[in-house]
Structure formats: structure tokens, C-alpha cells
Amino acid sequence: MKILNFGSLNIDHVYEVAHFVQAGETLASQSLENFPGGKGLNQSIAAARAGACIYHAGQVGKDGAFLVELLSASGADISLIQTGEGPTGHAIIQVSPQGENCILLFAGENRRITSEQIAHALKQFAPGDLLLVQNETNAVADLLCQAHQKGMQVAFNPSPIDDALTSLPLDYVDWFILNEIEAQALTGEQRPDKAAQTMLTRWPKAHIVLTLGAQGALYLDAGQRLYQPALPADVVDTTAAGDTFTGYFLAAVTSGQSPKQALLLAAQAAALAISVKGAAVSIPTKDQVAAFYPHG
């Protein structure tokens, strides 16, 4: 099974700070580093390093050539990435001493996707293949509709949350992969377990994967409910934890592994990712995961 990730490509500007800057505050950062990032790029790299057959589609500016090179070097197919005239999307990321982060996005070329570009990309995929989409590009509704019409499975990571999210054709989503804040925004439920159950009630044919940070992850579908504890980790930077989890989870289920197996593999990969500074550069390979967790 092939995966098409039609997703964002960003340049991350990462600032180490004593605490997250508050309204009206001027705060000196302790350091600045630039990394490749974007939820789309991170998830494609994770899936590729996990061994999936992953294609990335999207758009960068001329300043984003190194992002495309990194995707290719990681094992993703880059033939569907286009280069526009505007700046590549970027993110300003604050990282606290505890390894937590907050992120400010500028979409850049990520918001210049066309319907024709989507149709061209989807021609290379067949019914049953999987489309992965985040909420960092434009044309998300078009992507969901065209993939559904083609008979592809659809995985949606609804991040970042915005006002347009509930107007999307979410009935076309087969796999929701989201965190507790995103689940709360979709359902209005404060408790993660209630939010996940509400989502399953609303979309009974979907698979719900709810990540809970240090509390692990939940999986629900019409026939089963699973819980995966978070694994011990030396927390340095949590920036790419969720994206690593998403890429590894989808790589596992599309290769025929059970949701239980996929949850464990994704948790292992995420635990390794948060022990390294940066986003895309922190995502481990499947060999690194296997070496660190030799008994699965």
C-alpha cells in the first residue's frame, strides 16, 4: 500500500527561552537554531524512516530546496513537490527548559496548493492507498473530497486547530490522529476518553488515535479500545513527538501490523525523538528503534 502525504514543508526557527513569552513581554532568547520542519515533512520523514512507501506532495519556495533534499535522503518520493515564487513556510518555535514548545506558523507556499495540483498527484494512486493530510496547507477540503472519490483511505491530523475545521467533510476521514487539545476542540469534551468516544460516536466507521503526551495514547474503533503507555525518555525537545508517532503508526498499519503493534512501535519512535533537539532531525530510523528496543 502506498501513502501520499500532501502536507506542509517548513523551516523551523527554534529559540531556547527561560519561559514562553507573555503578552506585552520582551524576552531575550538563549539561543537560535534553524531546522527543517513542518508537520507534513516531519510525518513523511517518520513514515519513510519507518520503512513505508511514502510520497510527499506539497510546495516550497526557492529557499526550501534543502527540505526536499532531506525528504529524498530519508527515503520519501519527492516527484510531486513543486517550487513556487514565494517564501517557504516557516515556524517560530520557543522551547522551554522542560523541553515543552509553543509554535507560531507562517504558511508561505504551503497555502498555494491548487485543485489541479491535487488531481495530478492523486492520479498516481489507487483505491485503498492512503492519503495523509494535516491542517497546515490550504485546500484541505478539496484533498479530502478528491481522495474519497478515488476510493483512497484518508488519515487526518487536524493540526493546527482553526475555525474552519468543523466545516471540513470529516465524514470522509478513516483515520483521525490527533492530540487531546485537538480532540477537545472537535468535540467540546474536556476528558480525553470522553472526547475519543464522542468522536467514534460521530464517525463510527473511523479509527481514532488520540495522543496524550506523557500519558501515552488511546486507540478506538468500532470493535476495540486500546491504551499504550508512554515509554520512559530523556526529554530534550518534544517538537516532533506527535509527527514521529503519526508517521510510524501509519507506516505500521499500512504494512499490515495490528493497531496494538502500531501503537507500541509509534510510542518507541516518539520516545527516541524527544531525546534529541530539533524536529525532522530528531526522528529515528527503524533500525535505531529496533536497536534501542530489541525485544519490541
Secondary structure, 3 states (H helix, E strand, C coil): CCEEEECCCEEEEEEECCCCCCCCCCCCCCEEEEEEECHHHHHHHHHHHCCCCEEEEEEECHHHHHHHHHHHHHCCEEEEEEECCCCCEEEEEEECCCCCEEEEEECHHHHCCCHHHHHHHHCCCCCCCEEEEECCCCCHHHHHHHHHHHCCEEEEECCCCCCCHHHCCHHHCCEEEEEHHHHHHHHCCCCHHHHHHHHHHHCCCCEEEEECHHHCEEEECCCCEEEECCCCCCCCCCCCHHHHHHHHHHHHHHCCCCHHHHHHHHHHHHHHHCCCCCCHHHCCCHHHHHHHCCCC
